[in-house]
């Protein structure tokens, strides 16, 4: 799917999600054939001509200025992450590119490996651009994917993918008491990444796979919601130690490439802190024969 189509789909979907009465547009009791705002209503709110906005939505205008995009973002009531996503989509639609490309394998840097080692008492994973698990510490493995081989991230061809786990893995689905909230956060993040890296064929393949295998993913992806979910609190139901509430924080290591460290913290002196300590005791130690975090491995 090229940038023009992605931009048009985003604008059309978000326009359809706005209710005229919420924006002070009188409806006079009329029955609308399609949900949401009409193009002329949105164009008026954004201060642009109807013909110009129509061309933009249809991919026929490729030089929208940042000021016009910001005006449209305000008219659509976009949040900051969504506004930036709109700019990314417009930029990719205006860029003439060849075929999509598969980026070089993602690698864990030595500095990131050292940081992961320093977080030994906190569940932590290193995730790549497309949510592949590049590395995890022992507690990170035990909390998020204790049913998987702890050495899987060390082998590029077998790396777990957190988006696949959330949508296609029964263990991970049961892990979150409010699974839809976690699922929406995953989809929103993938939307952001897709806007920043429109030529990433591996990302497009992942989205296609998830859309084909999960009706939930397909529905959420079609909604065009964008979420920059750096901090979120989840109630987890761990099969070994029971329920615990954690705050998942995403620490950007390389914003340009999308590599992050995701950590799960608990409140001091809370039952969740005690439960996490219990998990550290009952989770199996990593086999010394297996390699640990290997900086530069890919």
Number of C-alpha atoms within 10 A of each C-alpha: 8 15 22 22 15 22 24 20 18 20 21 18 16 18 20 17 13 18 13 17 11 8 13 8 12 10 10 6 6 7 8 10 6 8 14 19 22 17 19 15 16 21 20 15 16 20 14 15 13 17 12 14 24 16 13 19 20 16 20 14 16 15 13 15 11 13 9 15 17 17 18 23 22 15 19 22 15 18 14 14 16 22 20 19 24 25 20 21 26 26 20 22 23 16 13 8 12 7 8 14 11 11 11 7 9 19 18 19 15 14 11 20 19 12 13 22 17 11 16 15 15 21 23 29 26 27 26 23 21 23 22 21 23 27 32 30 23 24 27 25 21 24 24 21 19 19 12 11 13 22 18 16 25 20 13 16 9 13 17 21 17 20 23 19 15 21 23 15 12 10 16 21 18 15 21 20 15 13 18 15 13 20 19 19 20 23 23 23 22 23 21 21 21 22 22 20 20 22 21 18 16 14 19 17 11 16 22 13 14 19 18 11 14 13 12 14 24 17 11 17 19 12 16 19 20 27 20 17 16 13 13 14 15 18 16 21 18 21 13 14 16 13 18 18 22 19 15 19 18 21 15 16 17 12 10 10 16 17 25 22 22 20 22 23 19 19 12 9 8 12 14 20 17 16 19 27 15 13 18 20 11 12 16 13 12 15 10 7 6 10 10 19 22 16 15 12 17 15
